[in-house]
Amino acid sequence: MTQQDLANQLGFSRYHVSGLEIGRKHPHVQLTVKIADIFGVTVDQLVRDELDV
């Protein structure tokens, strides 16, 4: 999935998604839930550090 694809699904610009991806922006809880739903994962899986698994 491209940044533009995700941006379209979220109703944001690609630049906003880029900011989320590189950690410059942090999503609010409702957006985090929506992103987890799009990728078919739990919020815990989405936000947990890979090293914690």
LOSEMAR-792969 format. One line per 3 residues: number of its first residue (from 1); their letters; for each residue x, y, z of C-alpha. Coordinates in steps of 0.02 Angstrom, whole numbers, plus 32768, in hexadecimal, padded with zeros to 4 digits. Layout:
BEGIN
NUM) a) X:Y:Z ~ ...
END
This chain:
BEGIN
1) mtq) 8000:8000:8000 ~ 8044:80AA:7FD3 ~ 803C:8144:8041
4) qdl) 7FBF:818C:7FC6 ~ 7F51:80F0:7FD3 ~ 7F4E:80FD:8090
7) anq) 7F32:81B9:8089 ~ 7E9C:819F:8018 ~ 7E51:8120:8091
10) lgf) 7E6E:8192:8126 ~ 7E37:8233:80D1 ~ 7EE0:8286:80EC
13) sry) 7F6B:82C3:807C ~ 7FFF:8256:804F ~ 806C:82D2:80AE
16) hvs) 8008:82B4:814D ~ 801F:81F8:8139 ~ 80D9:8213:811A
19) gle) 80E3:8274:81BD ~ 8090:81E4:8219 ~ 8105:8166:81C9
22) igr) 81A5:81C0:81FB ~ 8167:81EE:82A8 ~ 8159:82A9:828C
25) khp) 809E:829E:82AE ~ 8042:822F:8328 ~ 7F91:81F2:8305
28) hvq) 7F04:8209:8381 ~ 7EB4:816A:83C6 ~ 7E24:8165:8349
31) ltv) 7E9C:8173:82B7 ~ 7F09:80EB:8300 ~ 7E72:8077:8307
34) kia) 7E46:80A0:8252 ~ 7EF8:807D:8218 ~ 7EF9:7FD8:8276
37) dif) 7E54:7FA8:8223 ~ 7E98:7FD3:8176 ~ 7F2F:7F62:8190
40) gvt) 7ECD:7ED8:81E7 ~ 7F30:7EDE:8289 ~ 7F0A:7F0C:833C
43) vdq) 7F37:7FB7:8382 ~ 7FB1:7F5E:83F5 ~ 8009:7F0E:8360
46) lvr) 800D:7FB5:8307 ~ 805B:801A:8393 ~ 80C7:7F9B:83ED
49) del) 8181:7FA4:83CC ~ 81BC:7F11:8364 ~ 823D:7EE8:83EA
52) dv) 81B3:7ED1:846D ~ 8167:7E3F:840F
END
